Amino acid sequence: MWGDVTENFTKALPKAELHAHLTGSISPECLHEVWKRKRSSPAGSQLEDPLSACRPEAEHHDILSFFPVFDKYIYNLCNDTESVAFATEQVLKEFEADGVKYLELRTTPRESLENGMTKEVYVQTVLDTIAKHGKEVLSTYLILSIDRRNTLEQAMETVRLAIKYQDKGVVGIDLCGNPLKGDVTTFREAFKLAKAHNLRLTLHFAEVPQSSTEVELQTLLSYQPDRLGHVIHTTPAIEAEISSRKLGLELCLSCNVHAKMLPGGKREFTDHHFANWYGQSNAIALCTDDVGIFGSPISNEYFLAAWHFNLSRYDLVELCRGAVESIFGGEREKQRLYSLLDEFEKICDNAEAAP
């Protein structure tokens, strides 16, 4: 099994997915099923079939077209507990089928009061679905996201929900949303409260030039994050600080390339900053970000990394092993993942030694 990297190999590889937005991970096919159920309703009749509306071809999306898909379509389709539960279960099944053994889903608490869904009911629904799915193959935890457009009061509400449901599988807080919006200094007290209650912190970081000023990036680093997502438009000084802190990095190859997020308009996978961080002391987790939009499951992200950066099968196993250190699920989960990788490596060794 230590031959060339194949798609079958990367699918079998025991993987941890640490940067997956729940709503963005819903496949167009799953959304199509929800749409069919709601087509006769007033709200559903006004929405286009997701198989065309969500335009699953990744090259159709950039940072300007990406967020309206959520704001104007997916949120209006999955706006009740039945559809949220159905979509969440499908997302879990698809990650599990792709060889993911550990998953941290992130989501912004949403409400649809006309459908009886408060933000707390939304969180409960997602957690209940995770619990029903079980952890025999896939261990799943939840990160609650603060949207950059939120007020401090809304951010504090999210943190308080995270604190309330820590014992049900909420492990952290995320800062996400349209990087062209909001003022990150708004959320200092919310992150302080999260840290006081031992919630881990991950931040979308340096996604676009407008959100990558020295002031903003230093402000975000002052919140003492445990991991950073994307990390695209950085400076040598910022990179040195990230390196010295040994912060975990969530790197999303397909998303960054197809959404035209790389510096200078670069469009090749070989231009991705994975190459700059690989081999350094920071734990790197390859991630999908929004597989429902960009259509690249995590097994494909590992295949792309091998193809474009000349990584061997052994390199990919070690890359998976390195990502484990930055998970938020605790030591028992780390040991479980290390054991799965050790077992996988033995299978590879035995296959190589076979006559």
C-alpha positions as MATLAB code, in Angstrom:
seq = 'MWGDVTENFTKALPKAELHAHLTGSISPECLHEVWKRKRSSPAGSQLEDPLSACRPEAEHHDILSFFPVFDKYIYNLCNDTESVAFATEQVLKEFEADGVKYLELRTTPRESLENGMTKEVYVQTVLDTIAKHGKEVLSTYLILSIDRRNTLEQAMETVRLAIKYQDKGVVGIDLCGNPLKGDVTTFREAFKLAKAHNLRLTLHFAEVPQSSTEVELQTLLSYQPDRLGHVIHTTPAIEAEISSRKLGLELCLSCNVHAKMLPGGKREFTDHHFANWYGQSNAIALCTDDVGIFGSPISNEYFLAAWHFNLSRYDLVELCRGAVESIFGGEREKQRLYSLLDEFEKICDNAEAAP';
ca = [
       0.000    0.000    0.000;
       3.003    2.327    0.079;
       2.890    2.832   -3.689;
       1.528    5.844   -5.514;
      -1.190    7.908   -3.875;
      -4.604    6.993   -5.251;
      -8.101    8.241   -4.557;
      -8.889    4.919   -2.887;
      -5.939    5.419   -0.554;
      -6.966    8.935    0.505;
     -10.530    7.739    1.074;
      -9.335    4.896    3.318;
      -6.956    7.199    5.219;
      -8.334    7.854    8.754;
      -8.929   11.599    8.644;
      -9.898   14.424   10.983;
     -11.995   17.247    9.501;
     -11.662   20.423   11.578;
     -13.065   23.190    9.356;
     -16.463   22.189    7.996;
     -19.427   24.554    8.070;
     -22.590   22.548    8.583;
     -24.738   24.545    6.171;
     -21.987   24.719    3.552;
     -21.474   20.957    3.809;
     -25.045   20.140    2.708;
     -24.874   18.655   -0.773;
     -27.048   20.030   -3.584;
     -28.656   16.574   -3.745;
     -29.655   16.767   -0.083;
     -30.966   20.308   -0.528;
     -32.918   19.063   -3.532;
     -34.688   16.543   -1.295;
     -35.560   19.279    1.201;
     -36.780   21.489   -1.642;
     -39.038   18.729   -2.986;
     -40.672   18.388    0.424;
     -41.276   22.131    0.606;
     -42.110   22.833   -3.018;
     -45.826   23.104   -2.314;
     -45.342   25.572    0.545;
     -45.394   29.349   -0.035;
     -41.719   29.638    0.892;
     -40.606   26.616   -1.116;
     -42.463   27.649   -4.250;
     -40.383   30.823   -4.428;
     -37.057   28.982   -4.380;
     -35.241   27.554   -7.365;
     -34.245   23.881   -7.459;
     -30.958   23.585   -5.504;
     -29.424   21.471   -8.247;
     -29.261   24.661  -10.306;
     -29.441   27.387   -7.645;
     -26.417   26.202   -5.687;
     -24.334   25.750   -8.830;
     -22.139   22.954   -7.464;
     -19.463   23.606  -10.086;
     -16.761   25.162   -7.905;
     -15.422   27.487  -10.572;
     -18.661   29.465  -10.539;
     -18.004   30.838   -7.064;
     -15.814   33.571   -5.696;
     -15.819   35.503   -2.436;
     -18.546   37.845   -3.733;
     -20.949   35.154   -4.991;
     -20.342   32.721   -2.145;
     -22.157   34.290    0.811;
     -25.412   35.175   -0.997;
     -25.954   31.449   -1.644;
     -26.378   31.053    2.115;
     -28.137   34.302    2.953;
     -30.668   34.221    0.139;
     -31.173   30.532   -0.414;
     -29.934   27.768    1.918;
     -30.973   29.499    5.148;
     -34.456   30.030    3.720;
     -34.699   26.382    2.719;
     -33.384   24.745    5.903;
     -35.420   26.873    8.290;
     -37.187   24.330   10.517;
     -36.117   21.514   12.817;
     -37.142   18.747   10.414;
     -35.010   20.042    7.550;
     -32.086   20.889    9.862;
     -32.125   17.377   11.349;
     -32.408   15.729    7.928;
     -29.591   17.810    6.432;
     -27.320   17.291    9.443;
     -27.746   13.513    9.277;
     -26.933   13.492    5.562;
     -23.812   15.576    6.179;
     -22.636   13.137    8.861;
     -23.229   10.141    6.578;
     -21.266   11.725    3.748;
     -18.259   12.595    5.915;
     -18.288    9.099    7.386;
     -18.459    7.502    3.935;
     -15.413    9.561    2.927;
     -13.252    8.045    5.651;
     -13.528   10.823    8.229;
     -13.117    9.407   11.733;
     -13.259   12.668   13.683;
     -15.349   15.698   12.753;
     -15.749   19.170   14.193;
     -18.798   20.747   12.578;
     -19.243   24.475   12.975;
     -22.449   26.425   12.661;
     -23.909   29.811   13.521;
     -27.012   29.404   15.725;
     -30.002   30.382   13.575;
     -33.625   31.047   14.284;
     -36.870   30.902   12.346;
     -39.481   31.986   14.831;
     -42.354   31.526   12.388;
     -41.390   27.834   12.306;
     -40.901   27.573   16.055;
     -37.118   27.338   15.805;
     -35.176   29.498   18.250;
     -31.386   29.577   18.229;
     -31.333   27.216   21.195;
     -33.750   24.811   19.514;
     -31.518   24.907   16.430;
     -28.443   23.971   18.496;
     -30.397   21.246   20.300;
     -31.573   19.820   16.985;
     -28.038   19.607   15.593;
     -26.691   18.050   18.813;
     -29.559   15.547   19.013;
     -28.911   14.485   15.419;
     -25.214   14.028   16.158;
     -26.057   11.938   19.216;
     -28.504    9.749   17.258;
     -25.926    9.168   14.532;
     -23.578    7.732   17.151;
     -19.794    7.658   17.495;
     -19.001    4.059   16.571;
     -17.230    5.126   13.363;
     -17.352    8.929   13.319;
     -16.852   11.070   16.430;
     -18.510   14.440   15.909;
     -18.296   17.607   17.997;
     -19.820   21.029   17.501;
     -18.275   24.489   17.281;
     -20.663   27.442   17.521;
     -19.838   30.338   15.226;
     -20.052   34.069   15.791;
     -20.814   35.894   12.553;
     -18.705   38.993   11.880;
     -21.955   40.908   11.356;
     -23.178   40.069   14.870;
     -23.529   42.576   17.664;
     -21.756   41.929   20.950;
     -25.095   40.901   22.454;
     -25.621   38.317   19.716;
     -22.065   37.045   20.138;
     -22.541   36.698   23.893;
     -25.741   34.730   23.260;
     -23.770   32.299   21.101;
     -21.097   31.864   23.760;
     -23.698   31.320   26.469;
     -25.301   28.591   24.338;
     -21.895   26.981   23.873;
     -21.309   27.019   27.622;
     -24.755   25.545   28.294;
     -24.201   22.653   25.893;
     -20.549   21.882   26.562;
     -21.516   18.587   28.172;
     -23.483   17.680   25.034;
     -20.545   18.034   22.654;
     -19.928   21.739   22.040;
     -16.162   22.186   22.158;
     -15.412   25.647   20.812;
     -16.248   29.023   19.354;
     -15.533   30.210   15.817;
     -15.460   33.632   14.189;
     -16.715   33.456   10.617;
     -18.869   35.244    8.050;
     -18.292   37.653    5.216;
     -14.742   38.993    5.721;
     -15.764   42.267    4.067;
     -18.163   42.959    6.944;
     -17.948   43.750   10.640;
     -15.459   44.986   13.214;
     -13.622   42.209   15.060;
     -12.925   44.420   18.081;
     -16.633   44.051   18.889;
     -16.182   40.530   20.206;
     -13.430   40.847   22.800;
     -15.695   40.194   25.795;
     -17.387   37.268   24.056;
     -14.088   35.525   23.408;
     -12.941   36.323   26.931;
     -16.061   34.621   28.307;
     -15.513   31.597   26.084;
     -11.916   31.215   27.242;
     -12.984   31.561   30.886;
     -15.191   28.490   30.404;
     -12.501   26.411   28.686;
     -14.047   26.626   25.251;
     -11.468   26.406   22.483;
     -11.217   29.175   19.914;
     -10.741   29.078   16.147;
     -10.849   32.142   13.909;
     -11.234   32.766   10.195;
      -8.025   34.657    9.604;
      -6.642   36.774    6.753;
      -9.141   35.518    4.173;
      -9.076   38.606    1.949;
      -6.813   41.692    1.837;
      -9.531   43.923    3.322;
      -9.657   41.798    6.499;
      -5.901   41.363    6.719;
      -4.666   44.674    8.036;
      -1.993   44.556   10.717;
      -4.493   46.003   13.205;
      -7.147   43.348   12.543;
      -4.766   40.400   12.548;
      -3.063   41.521   15.761;
      -6.495   42.036   17.330;
      -7.495   38.496   16.416;
      -4.246   37.066   17.745;
      -4.797   38.967   21.005;
      -7.870   36.783   21.611;
      -5.509   33.820   22.105;
      -6.932   31.479   19.465;
      -6.043   27.795   19.418;
      -6.399   27.441   15.646;
      -6.658   29.678   12.589;
      -8.547   29.063    9.378;
      -7.354   29.956    5.855;
      -4.360   32.198    6.853;
      -3.923   33.568    3.333;
      -2.990   37.272    3.298;
      -0.368   37.328    6.020;
       2.907   39.175    6.491;
       6.258   37.705    7.599;
       5.787   39.249   11.051;
       2.333   37.722   11.470;
       3.574   34.372   10.171;
       6.449   34.435   12.659;
       4.008   34.973   15.514;
       1.741   32.182   14.310;
       4.749   29.909   14.073;
       6.111   30.815   17.503;
       2.735   30.109   19.107;
       2.472   26.810   17.209;
      -1.150   27.567   16.341;
      -3.064   24.875   14.486;
      -3.831   25.746   10.859;
      -6.975   24.777    8.964;
      -6.036   24.941    5.276;
      -8.657   24.619    2.554;
      -7.076   24.047   -0.843;
     -10.078   23.843   -3.175;
     -12.026   26.612   -1.487;
      -9.126   29.047   -1.640;
      -8.249   28.256   -5.253;
     -11.754   28.141   -6.714;
     -13.016   31.168   -4.769;
     -10.064   33.164   -6.118;
      -8.794   33.966   -2.645;
      -5.056   33.555   -3.246;
      -2.829   36.654   -3.390;
      -2.346   38.348   -6.731;
      -5.196   36.495   -8.372;
      -3.211   33.249   -8.508;
      -5.347   30.297   -9.562;
      -3.110   27.219   -9.355;
      -3.032   24.707   -6.521;
       0.750   24.916   -6.536;
       0.376   28.601   -5.575;
      -1.400   27.672   -2.341;
       0.343   28.631    0.895;
       0.181   25.022    2.089;
       3.665   24.797    0.608;
       4.899   27.568    2.933;
       3.587   25.917    6.102;
       4.154   22.248    5.350;
       7.080   20.891    7.353;
       6.994   23.645    9.952;
       6.022   23.164   13.582;
       2.372   24.160   13.207;
      -0.187   21.363   13.037;
      -1.840   21.442    9.615;
      -5.315   20.076    9.047;
      -6.482   19.866    5.462;
     -10.169   20.788    5.422;
     -13.118   21.139    3.066;
     -14.662   24.382    4.392;
     -17.878   23.999    2.337;
     -17.924   20.715    0.464;
     -21.539   21.254   -0.590;
     -20.496   24.366   -2.504;
     -17.042   23.453   -3.784;
     -17.676   19.753   -4.335;
     -14.318   18.497   -3.057;
     -14.557   15.981   -0.175;
     -11.675   15.787    2.258;
     -10.310   12.634    0.618;
      -9.899   14.696   -2.544;
      -8.170   17.479   -0.604;
      -5.524   14.957    0.491;
      -5.255   13.651   -3.061;
      -4.782   17.203   -4.361;
      -2.083   17.862   -1.752;
      -0.236   14.715   -2.791;
      -0.563   15.495   -6.491;
       0.428   19.162   -6.410;
       3.027   19.075   -3.612;
       4.623   15.718   -4.343;
       3.563   14.004   -1.118;
       3.856   10.254   -0.647;
       1.411    7.931    1.071;
       3.623    8.032    4.130;
       3.637   11.854    4.036;
      -0.176   11.888    4.039;
      -0.352    9.576    7.050;
       2.038   11.865    8.908;
       0.029   14.907    7.834;
      -3.076   13.294    9.352;
      -1.121   12.453   12.480;
       0.030   16.047   12.842;
      -3.513   17.386   12.558;
      -4.620   15.308   15.544;
      -2.675   17.475   17.969;
      -4.920   20.475   17.319;
      -8.330   18.808   17.729;
     -10.667   20.177   20.400;
     -12.180   16.842   21.465;
      -9.696   15.967   24.201;
      -6.982   13.413   24.916;
      -9.156   10.321   24.567;
     -10.085   11.315   21.029;
      -6.450   12.046   20.234;
      -5.393    8.596   21.377;
      -8.213    6.985   19.394;
      -7.081    8.762   16.237;
      -3.416    7.957   16.808;
      -4.386    4.295   17.236;
      -6.383    4.309   13.998;
      -3.422    5.836   12.156;
      -1.001    3.327   13.709;
      -3.258    0.477   12.597;
      -3.560    1.941    9.113;
       0.208    2.309    8.880;
       0.702   -1.353    9.871;
      -1.672   -2.414    7.118;
       0.375   -0.371    4.660;
       3.621   -1.913    5.929;
       2.234   -5.447    5.692;
       0.960   -4.857    2.186;
       4.363   -3.521    1.146;
       6.148   -6.527    2.621;
       3.818   -9.064    1.014;
       5.407  -11.106   -1.805;
];
